[in-house]
Each structure stands twice: as C-alpha cells, then as structure tokens.
Amino acid sequence: MNLKTNVAYCKGCGICVDFCPKQVLKLDDLGKITIAQEEECVRCGQCELRCPDYAIFVNQ
C-alpha cells in the first residue's frame, strides 16, 4: 500500500484532493479523505506535504 490515511485527523478541507496530480484521492460521503485509485499513485508526496492535519501519509 502506498498511502495511509487517518480519517480521525481529517477535517475534509480537500487540499490533498486538489493537489493530487493523478486524482488518486477523493472525499467520501462524510467529507473525509479516501483513496479512490491507489494504483494510480506516483508517490509524489503532495498530499502529505499539503495536508494541514497530518491525515495522509505516503509510504516510500
């Protein structure tokens, strides 16, 4: 698995979704981060870098 999320920390701001160049992430029905297309992840780290709540991590 390339990505790990901690939905308890996620406030649903959507910054990680906006910065993901491959559209790997999306917000679920509750407004929390979810991994929609993990196989498309290129491990750029933009989601982890931009998340103000440390709710998503990229495994290298």
Backbone as XML, in Angstrom:
<?xml version="1.0"?>
<chain id="A" units="angstrom">
  <residue number="1" name="MET">
    <atom name="N" x="0.843" y="-1.186" z="0.000"/>
    <atom name="CA" x="0.000" y="0.000" z="0.000"/>
    <atom name="C" x="0.881" y="1.240" z="0.000"/>
  </residue>
  <residue number="2" name="ASN">
    <atom name="N" x="0.609" y="2.165" z="-0.883"/>
    <atom name="CA" x="1.383" y="3.390" z="-0.996"/>
    <atom name="C" x="0.925" y="4.483" z="-0.059"/>
  </residue>
  <residue number="3" name="LEU">
    <atom name="N" x="-0.362" y="4.532" z="0.204"/>
    <atom name="CA" x="-0.928" y="5.605" z="1.009"/>
    <atom name="C" x="-1.575" y="5.079" z="2.273"/>
  </residue>
  <residue number="4" name="LYS">
    <atom name="N" x="-1.481" y="5.882" z="3.319"/>
    <atom name="CA" x="-2.192" y="5.585" z="4.559"/>
    <atom name="C" x="-2.921" y="6.845" z="4.975"/>
  </residue>
  <residue number="5" name="THR">
    <atom name="N" x="-4.143" y="6.656" z="5.446"/>
    <atom name="CA" x="-4.927" y="7.793" z="5.904"/>
    <atom name="C" x="-5.315" y="7.625" z="7.359"/>
  </residue>
  <residue number="6" name="ASN">
    <atom name="N" x="-5.538" y="8.740" z="8.007"/>
    <atom name="CA" x="-6.051" y="8.749" z="9.363"/>
    <atom name="C" x="-7.279" y="9.656" z="9.338"/>
  </residue>
  <residue number="7" name="VAL">
    <atom name="N" x="-8.430" y="9.058" z="9.083"/>
    <atom name="CA" x="-9.656" y="9.839" z="8.930"/>
    <atom name="C" x="-10.046" y="10.576" z="10.211"/>
  </residue>
  <residue number="8" name="ALA">
    <atom name="N" x="-9.560" y="10.107" z="11.347"/>
    <atom name="CA" x="-9.854" y="10.812" z="12.601"/>
    <atom name="C" x="-9.225" y="12.205" z="12.610"/>
  </residue>
  <residue number="9" name="TYR">
    <atom name="N" x="-8.131" y="12.383" z="11.889"/>
    <atom name="CA" x="-7.461" y="13.679" z="11.811"/>
    <atom name="C" x="-8.012" y="14.549" z="10.682"/>
  </residue>
  <residue number="10" name="CYS">
    <atom name="N" x="-8.652" y="13.940" z="9.706"/>
    <atom name="CA" x="-9.115" y="14.650" z="8.514"/>
    <atom name="C" x="-10.309" y="15.544" z="8.834"/>
  </residue>
  <residue number="11" name="LYS">
    <atom name="N" x="-10.207" y="16.826" z="8.441"/>
    <atom name="CA" x="-11.335" y="17.744" z="8.629"/>
    <atom name="C" x="-12.096" y="17.976" z="7.331"/>
  </residue>
  <residue number="12" name="GLY">
    <atom name="N" x="-11.651" y="17.306" z="6.258"/>
    <atom name="CA" x="-12.373" y="17.382" z="4.992"/>
    <atom name="C" x="-12.146" y="18.652" z="4.199"/>
  </residue>
  <residue number="13" name="CYS">
    <atom name="N" x="-10.989" y="19.256" z="4.333"/>
    <atom name="CA" x="-10.723" y="20.505" z="3.620"/>
    <atom name="C" x="-10.546" y="20.298" z="2.117"/>
  </residue>
  <residue number="14" name="GLY">
    <atom name="N" x="-10.097" y="19.113" z="1.716"/>
    <atom name="CA" x="-9.945" y="18.803" z="0.300"/>
    <atom name="C" x="-8.656" y="19.289" z="-0.334"/>
  </residue>
  <residue number="15" name="ILE">
    <atom name="N" x="-7.746" y="19.833" z="0.434"/>
    <atom name="CA" x="-6.479" y="20.315" z="-0.108"/>
    <atom name="C" x="-5.712" y="19.173" z="-0.774"/>
  </residue>
  <residue number="16" name="CYS">
    <atom name="N" x="-5.646" y="18.029" z="-0.137"/>
    <atom name="CA" x="-4.919" y="16.891" z="-0.709"/>
    <atom name="C" x="-5.538" y="16.448" z="-2.032"/>
  </residue>
  <residue number="17" name="VAL">
    <atom name="N" x="-6.850" y="16.483" z="-2.117"/>
    <atom name="CA" x="-7.559" y="16.114" z="-3.347"/>
    <atom name="C" x="-7.195" y="17.090" z="-4.457"/>
  </residue>
  <residue number="18" name="ASP">
    <atom name="N" x="-7.168" y="18.358" z="-4.139"/>
    <atom name="CA" x="-6.870" y="19.395" z="-5.133"/>
    <atom name="C" x="-5.437" y="19.318" z="-5.658"/>
  </residue>
  <residue number="19" name="PHE">
    <atom name="N" x="-4.496" y="18.948" z="-4.811"/>
    <atom name="CA" x="-3.089" y="18.921" z="-5.209"/>
    <atom name="C" x="-2.645" y="17.595" z="-5.815"/>
  </residue>
  <residue number="20" name="CYS">
    <atom name="N" x="-3.446" y="16.565" z="-5.743"/>
    <atom name="CA" x="-3.059" y="15.261" z="-6.286"/>
    <atom name="C" x="-3.055" y="15.312" z="-7.815"/>
  </residue>
  <residue number="21" name="PRO">
    <atom name="N" x="-1.882" y="15.124" z="-8.451"/>
    <atom name="CA" x="-1.812" y="15.233" z="-9.904"/>
    <atom name="C" x="-2.481" y="14.065" z="-10.641"/>
  </residue>
  <residue number="22" name="LYS">
    <atom name="N" x="-2.709" y="12.972" z="-9.965"/>
    <atom name="CA" x="-3.283" y="11.778" z="-10.591"/>
    <atom name="C" x="-4.715" y="11.502" z="-10.161"/>
  </residue>
  <residue number="23" name="GLN">
    <atom name="N" x="-5.302" y="12.391" z="-9.383"/>
    <atom name="CA" x="-6.670" y="12.246" z="-8.893"/>
    <atom name="C" x="-6.892" y="10.907" z="-8.178"/>
  </residue>
  <residue number="24" name="VAL">
    <atom name="N" x="-5.951" y="10.591" z="-7.307"/>
    <atom name="CA" x="-5.995" y="9.351" z="-6.529"/>
    <atom name="C" x="-6.970" y="9.465" z="-5.363"/>
  </residue>
  <residue number="25" name="LEU">
    <atom name="N" x="-7.133" y="10.662" z="-4.842"/>
    <atom name="CA" x="-7.907" y="10.882" z="-3.625"/>
    <atom name="C" x="-9.262" y="11.503" z="-3.907"/>
  </residue>
  <residue number="26" name="LYS">
    <atom name="N" x="-10.184" y="11.287" z="-2.980"/>
    <atom name="CA" x="-11.478" y="11.962" z="-3.028"/>
    <atom name="C" x="-12.026" y="12.045" z="-1.617"/>
  </residue>
  <residue number="27" name="LEU">
    <atom name="N" x="-13.033" y="12.872" z="-1.439"/>
    <atom name="CA" x="-13.718" y="12.956" z="-0.154"/>
    <atom name="C" x="-14.934" y="12.050" z="-0.215"/>
  </residue>
  <residue number="28" name="ASP">
    <atom name="N" x="-15.164" y="11.298" z="0.856"/>
    <atom name="CA" x="-16.299" y="10.379" z="0.897"/>
    <atom name="C" x="-17.585" y="11.121" z="1.258"/>
  </residue>
  <residue number="29" name="ASP">
    <atom name="N" x="-18.647" y="10.385" z="1.450"/>
    <atom name="CA" x="-19.948" y="10.977" z="1.752"/>
    <atom name="C" x="-19.969" y="11.764" z="3.062"/>
  </residue>
  <residue number="30" name="LEU">
    <atom name="N" x="-19.043" y="11.444" z="3.955"/>
    <atom name="CA" x="-18.941" y="12.155" z="5.231"/>
    <atom name="C" x="-17.953" y="13.316" z="5.165"/>
  </residue>
  <residue number="31" name="GLY">
    <atom name="N" x="-17.359" y="13.527" z="3.983"/>
    <atom name="CA" x="-16.408" y="14.610" z="3.817"/>
    <atom name="C" x="-15.011" y="14.293" z="4.305"/>
  </residue>
  <residue number="32" name="LYS">
    <atom name="N" x="-14.697" y="13.011" z="4.439"/>
    <atom name="CA" x="-13.375" y="12.579" z="4.901"/>
    <atom name="C" x="-12.584" y="12.004" z="3.731"/>
  </residue>
  <residue number="33" name="ILE">
    <atom name="N" x="-11.266" y="12.068" z="3.846"/>
    <atom name="CA" x="-10.393" y="11.593" z="2.779"/>
    <atom name="C" x="-10.513" y="10.078" z="2.588"/>
  </residue>
  <residue number="34" name="THR">
    <atom name="N" x="-10.509" y="9.682" z="1.330"/>
    <atom name="CA" x="-10.500" y="8.274" z="0.981"/>
    <atom name="C" x="-9.633" y="8.089" z="-0.256"/>
  </residue>
  <residue number="35" name="ILE">
    <atom name="N" x="-9.067" y="6.919" z="-0.394"/>
    <atom name="CA" x="-8.204" y="6.609" z="-1.531"/>
    <atom name="C" x="-9.065" y="5.969" z="-2.605"/>
  </residue>
  <residue number="36" name="ALA">
    <atom name="N" x="-9.235" y="6.660" z="-3.713"/>
    <atom name="CA" x="-10.133" y="6.208" z="-4.771"/>
    <atom name="C" x="-9.425" y="5.334" z="-5.799"/>
  </residue>
  <residue number="37" name="GLN">
    <atom name="N" x="-8.183" y="5.682" z="-6.155"/>
    <atom name="CA" x="-7.461" y="4.969" z="-7.207"/>
    <atom name="C" x="-5.998" y="4.799" z="-6.809"/>
  </residue>
  <residue number="38" name="GLU">
    <atom name="N" x="-5.731" y="3.998" z="-5.810"/>
    <atom name="CA" x="-4.373" y="3.867" z="-5.293"/>
    <atom name="C" x="-3.379" y="3.401" z="-6.346"/>
  </residue>
  <residue number="39" name="GLU">
    <atom name="N" x="-3.818" y="2.591" z="-7.285"/>
    <atom name="CA" x="-2.916" y="2.076" z="-8.313"/>
    <atom name="C" x="-2.361" y="3.190" z="-9.211"/>
  </residue>
  <residue number="40" name="GLU">
    <atom name="N" x="-2.991" y="4.355" z="-9.199"/>
    <atom name="CA" x="-2.535" y="5.498" z="-9.997"/>
    <atom name="C" x="-1.524" y="6.379" z="-9.249"/>
  </residue>
  <residue number="41" name="CYS">
    <atom name="N" x="-1.335" y="6.135" z="-7.967"/>
    <atom name="CA" x="-0.447" y="6.962" z="-7.154"/>
    <atom name="C" x="0.998" y="6.869" z="-7.636"/>
  </residue>
  <residue number="42" name="VAL">
    <atom name="N" x="1.647" y="8.035" z="-7.809"/>
    <atom name="CA" x="3.042" y="8.095" z="-8.234"/>
    <atom name="C" x="3.967" y="8.481" z="-7.071"/>
  </residue>
  <residue number="43" name="ARG">
    <atom name="N" x="3.427" y="8.520" z="-5.868"/>
    <atom name="CA" x="4.180" y="8.820" z="-4.645"/>
    <atom name="C" x="4.883" y="10.175" z="-4.701"/>
  </residue>
  <residue number="44" name="CYS">
    <atom name="N" x="4.227" y="11.160" z="-5.261"/>
    <atom name="CA" x="4.829" y="12.493" z="-5.352"/>
    <atom name="C" x="4.900" y="13.175" z="-3.983"/>
  </residue>
  <residue number="45" name="GLY">
    <atom name="N" x="4.000" y="12.795" z="-3.076"/>
    <atom name="CA" x="4.014" y="13.346" z="-1.727"/>
    <atom name="C" x="3.277" y="14.659" z="-1.556"/>
  </residue>
  <residue number="46" name="GLN">
    <atom name="N" x="2.626" y="15.153" z="-2.593"/>
    <atom name="CA" x="1.931" y="16.435" z="-2.485"/>
    <atom name="C" x="0.803" y="16.380" z="-1.453"/>
  </residue>
  <residue number="47" name="CYS">
    <atom name="N" x="0.121" y="15.269" z="-1.373"/>
    <atom name="CA" x="-0.969" y="15.145" z="-0.399"/>
    <atom name="C" x="-0.438" y="15.254" z="1.030"/>
  </residue>
  <residue number="48" name="GLU">
    <atom name="N" x="0.629" y="14.523" z="1.297"/>
    <atom name="CA" x="1.227" y="14.543" z="2.636"/>
    <atom name="C" x="1.801" y="15.925" z="2.954"/>
  </residue>
  <residue number="49" name="LEU">
    <atom name="N" x="2.460" y="16.530" z="2.001"/>
    <atom name="CA" x="3.073" y="17.838" z="2.185"/>
    <atom name="C" x="2.036" y="18.922" z="2.451"/>
  </residue>
  <residue number="50" name="ARG">
    <atom name="N" x="0.915" y="18.868" z="1.770"/>
    <atom name="CA" x="-0.094" y="19.932" z="1.842"/>
    <atom name="C" x="-1.129" y="19.746" z="2.948"/>
  </residue>
  <residue number="51" name="CYS">
    <atom name="N" x="-1.291" y="18.531" z="3.470"/>
    <atom name="CA" x="-2.318" y="18.277" z="4.477"/>
    <atom name="C" x="-1.997" y="19.013" z="5.775"/>
  </residue>
  <residue number="52" name="PRO">
    <atom name="N" x="-2.864" y="19.939" z="6.193"/>
    <atom name="CA" x="-2.607" y="20.692" z="7.410"/>
    <atom name="C" x="-2.877" y="19.880" z="8.690"/>
  </residue>
  <residue number="53" name="ASP">
    <atom name="N" x="-3.500" y="18.722" z="8.539"/>
    <atom name="CA" x="-3.880" y="17.933" z="9.708"/>
    <atom name="C" x="-3.135" y="16.605" z="9.849"/>
  </residue>
  <residue number="54" name="TYR">
    <atom name="N" x="-2.138" y="16.367" z="8.984"/>
    <atom name="CA" x="-1.357" y="15.128" z="9.023"/>
    <atom name="C" x="-2.250" y="13.895" z="8.928"/>
  </residue>
  <residue number="55" name="ALA">
    <atom name="N" x="-3.226" y="13.969" z="8.039"/>
    <atom name="CA" x="-4.211" y="12.884" z="7.901"/>
    <atom name="C" x="-3.865" y="11.895" z="6.801"/>
  </residue>
  <residue number="56" name="ILE">
    <atom name="N" x="-2.818" y="12.149" z="6.033"/>
    <atom name="CA" x="-2.437" y="11.240" z="4.964"/>
    <atom name="C" x="-0.930" y="11.130" z="4.875"/>
  </residue>
  <residue number="57" name="PHE">
    <atom name="N" x="-0.454" y="9.915" z="4.607"/>
    <atom name="CA" x="0.982" y="9.643" z="4.553"/>
    <atom name="C" x="1.294" y="8.796" z="3.335"/>
  </residue>
  <residue number="58" name="VAL">
    <atom name="N" x="2.441" y="9.073" z="2.719"/>
    <atom name="CA" x="2.908" y="8.309" z="1.565"/>
    <atom name="C" x="4.010" y="7.386" z="2.033"/>
  </residue>
  <residue number="59" name="ASN">
    <atom name="N" x="3.847" y="6.096" z="1.801"/>
    <atom name="CA" x="4.894" y="5.122" z="2.109"/>
    <atom name="C" x="5.885" y="5.090" z="0.958"/>
  </residue>
  <residue number="60" name="GLN">
    <atom name="N" x="7.139" y="5.246" z="1.250"/>
    <atom name="CA" x="8.178" y="5.218" z="0.208"/>
    <atom name="C" x="8.758" y="3.841" z="0.050"/>
  </residue>
</chain>
